[in-house]
Amino acid sequence: MKKDHTLDFERLVMEHKSTIYSVCYMFTETKPEADDLFQEVLISLWQGLDSFRGDASLRSWVYRVSMNTCISYKRKKKIPTVSLEFSPDAIAPDSPGSKQARLLHDRIAALEPFDRAIVLLWLEDMSYDEIAAIVGISTKAVGVRLVRIKEKLKSL
């Protein structure tokens, strides 16, 4: 008999909803698409909750499921990589940093999905070890890729 994970799932969603939504938003063009993708990720998390063994932290597992779901969604929908709408909630439009933040957001959106995922995790202050565990590469490879990604972002 399957354990009822309803309360565990509700807590997981409450604790990680902004993280999940951030990942979804980086893989879509509009808020409605991000909302749809958010629902897809929640379904994937619900379906995978029984298989979570605790080998990695719950946070790492949520990121991995979110990113895998988003990458699969993008491949299925064949959504082109384009500049994304910028969330008005992120930074007040009149603030001095809003133009720079919008530019950075657009540049990140132009990256390939795998590189975008690494940058997103890095921006979430995850360690190289955590990033490596989530995306499935070595810690050293994370460092090398981040250097290359930063150079690419500068050149855009």
Secondary structure as GFF3:
##gff-version 3
##sequence-region A 1 156
A	DSSP	alpha_helix	6	26	.	.	.	ID=ss1
A	DSSP	alpha_helix	31	48	.	.	.	ID=ss2
A	DSSP	three_ten_helix	49	51	.	.	.	ID=ss3
A	DSSP	alpha_helix	58	77	.	.	.	ID=ss4
A	DSSP	alpha_helix	98	109	.	.	.	ID=ss5
A	DSSP	alpha_helix	113	123	.	.	.	ID=ss6
A	DSSP	alpha_helix	128	135	.	.	.	ID=ss7
A	DSSP	alpha_helix	139	155	.	.	.	ID=ss8
###
